[in-house]
Amino acid sequence: MSNERLEKIIEKRNALESLAKKYPDVLGDEFAANCGEDLKLEEKIRENYREKVDANRELQIGIVGRVKAGKSSLLNALLFDGKTILPKAATPMTAALTVLSYSDQLEVKIRFFEENDFAALRDKSAVYERKLKELIEAKVEEDRKKAEKNPVKGFNEAQSRERAERSAKRTLGDDVGLSGAYDQYQKIKESSIAECDVVGKIVTLHPKSLEEISSKLADYVGSEGKYMPFTQSVEIAYPNEKLKGMRIVDTPGFNDPVPSREERAYQLLKASDVVLILSPAGRYLDETDKEVLEKITVKDGLRELFVVASQIDTQLYGDEYQDFGGDVFRVRDEIGKRLSEQTVSVLSSLNQAGIFDQLVNDDGNRIILTSGDCHSMYLTFDQKAEWDSNKKQIWDNLCSDFRDYFSDKDGNTSRESLKRLGNTALVERKLEDVKKKKDDILANSGNQICQSLENAVESLKQGMCKALASQISRIQTCNLDTLQNEKNGIETFCLKVEPGISRAVSECVADWRSETTRSMVSFVNTLCGDARSEAAQAKSEFTRHHSYTTGILFWKKSHDYTTNHTRVSVIQLRASVEDYISKVNNSIKMEVLEELEQLKRKISSKIAIVWAEKAAEQSLDGDAVANRIRAIIEGLDLPDFKLPEGDLPQELRGSGSVEDEQGDNVMAICRAHISKLANTLSSKLTDEISRYASAISKADLAKELLSRYHTQLDNLIKDIQNKEQSIAMYESVKKELESVA
């Protein structure tokens, strides 16, 4: 059914494009400018749909929340039997993006920052230092002036500067992204590791046990880890039945100073079928959480949404609960009521287009109160001596205030109470329910994509109808003499507005060229790292057993020994290269198109501002300005970014496997070829982006726009001179457009 629906959408979209080509003067700009990225290409429409409804794909569970919201504690409780496998993030910078998935073999992949990440951290660190200096100097000067008015007290500059520095750091600390970037970059500078040694690289580990994961990760995401300053993300795949059929993504948050990490977190959130928003019960759904919630939109295709109020154990001790007789679960339920009311209050203000109806109207069933630490304590109750200081403090508090439920003397009651208070079993049940509804989720996902596309096509159609109606209205209402005078003054008007337009375009293009080059090269390097990592899997180790004899007759003796060898699969190497080429060729054009969409929006916005300031009385309205600019850019040829297929080194064209030194040589050739392809594409991207930016500049958008303005005046004058005939023609076009269904 959805496939038929999709085909009707594409048919309607194509019909609108045909009309735009048939009547380019009145409909061409409107179609070109407002046929959004979702409708731009038939192949992309079909591809997006296929990805969302693929029955073999895993369900993606996104977990979002600020640093120290309890995400690591919850995941450790859910997936690692309460053991501290995932380290808790001490700062935003140690909060690597973490992906958990099922695999028959235990494997950990660590990705390091890209070049643009280091550049962003460097730039933000410099901004932090400049602001810090400004705040300190302003405060010291303020103290100096106060001292001048009260000379008895005197002025100690060293003390003033010390106080000013503490105050300035507290102030800047409120900007987590900026202060975090500064702290991170200081660690990068202090590290014994050079940026060039890790940039864009992927490290693959094969721990022998879950416990070994924790010790190995400490080196990459621990607060004192050797590689912590450089770690972008961690991917853990291991055999856990709970993970079958789904993939859990723990995002570090948003407003992240690390560009690739924030972008990847955002894209993963958009692709999630289910999102768990973790918010600490003590700071429940505050401004930080609202920023995350605002990024969740209907367009993102989200199916299920839950809020997890974490760290509930920290909120059980208020004076308002003194009359509850030490009943810990009555207290918890009371807190739950308050948080449920708060959820409705907060989300109602953000509930655009019914995005949060599930949470607002579900009587609190989607608000889950948890404590990852309590669940972990339940699982490790017999090892209380090994609890960290935080768990020991939680235990002491519970034993002191809720003696009927927690005590060292009654282990069974204590365990059960910790389990109930942890409440992670409810999270598990929610996830299991979601997995059972996979078919429904996929079907709904397909329906929602179709609904979104239908809305986009209908919006495009209505925009085209509006353009026709606007043209008819102008013909009916514009004064011929006024238009003639406007045409006579067009040269003066052009001199007034053209410099501002040219300057706006130049600024936009320069910024775009720099940002896009950095972004696209980073994208290629990420794919390159993936390919090199996959190629590494082609190498395996094995041993050979040997024997020989010495002596003769009765003195004859057998000797056994083994030698270690490596084997490399040539077929697997070739597959990694071909897969890399395929991924690049399938995705690079879409990535460039998305970057271009950003450019079109920026240019249109800036020129519209200039036009509004300088041309308030002119006939060409703001919508026409924006549409024309976008249409001009759409008309430029998009560069063809493709890697050649089949161009493989001779050593990768064979089959079977090769061993030892020969295997190492083939592996080195493969890695070198992948790097060569990446370098070739990066160079081509840099050149083509510069060429494209130059083409936009040379297109002289100011001249094109003003030429369009001139032409429109001419056409409008002609239409008014033949008013009845022109209106009849446009009405006919409008009927033709309205008939598209």
Secondary structure, DSSP 8 states (H G I E B T S, - for coil): -HHHHHHHHHHHHHHHHHHHHHSIIIIIHHHHHHS-HHHH-HHHHHHHHHHHH-TTS-EEEEEE--TTSSHHHHHHHHHSTT---S---SSGGG--EEEEEE-SS-EEEEEE--HHHHHHHHHHHHHHHHHHHHHHHHHHHHHHHHHHH-TTT---HHHHHHHHHHHHHHHHHTSHHHHHHHHHHHHHHHSSS-HHHHTT-EEEE--SSHHHHHHHHHHHHSTT-TTGGGEEEEEEEE--GGGTTEEEEE---SS-SSHHHHHHHHHHHHT-SEEEEEEEGGGTT-HHHHHHHTT--GGGT--EEEEEEE-GGGGS--GGGGGGTT-HHHHHHHHHHHHHHHHHHHHHTT-GGGTTHHHHSSTTTTEEE--HHHHHHHHTGGGGGG--HHHHHHHHHHHHH-TTT--SS-HHHHHHHHHHHH-HHHHHHHHHHHHHTHHHHHHHHHHHHHHHHHHHHHHHHHHHHHHHHHHHHHHHH--HHHHHHHHHTHHHHHHHHHHHHHHHHHHHHHHHHHHHHHHHHHHHHHHHHHHHHHHHTTEEEEEEEEEEEES-GGG-EEEEEEEEEEEEEHHHHHHHHHHHHHHHHHHHHHHHHHHHHHHHHHHHHHHHHHHHHH-TTSSS-HHHHHHHHHHHHHTS--------SS---GGGS--SEEEHHHHHHHHHHHHHHHHHHHHHHHHHHHHHHHHHHHHHHHT-HHHHHHHHHHHHHHHHHHHHHTHHHHHHHHHHHHHHHHT--
